[in-house]
């Protein structure tokens, strides 16, 4: 059987290369039993197209790869 390799492509410029971009933040919120704020540390991963700089979430990339799988299975 022949091998076929499909790539997730940027839907703006059709580039296949991405770089990982991290965002770090703190989310503050109050609690009922105290006047102090508590916080959660958050880290978000985004993937940025190296050509046009459009950003994609992990979920968007996973959905795109699932579409590629479905398309190949139908053939």
Buried (B, 14 or more C-beta within 10 A) or exposed (E): EEEEEEEBBBEEEEBEEBEEEEEEEEEEEEEEEEEEEEEEEEEEEBBBBEBEEBEBEEEBBEEBEEEBEEEEEEE
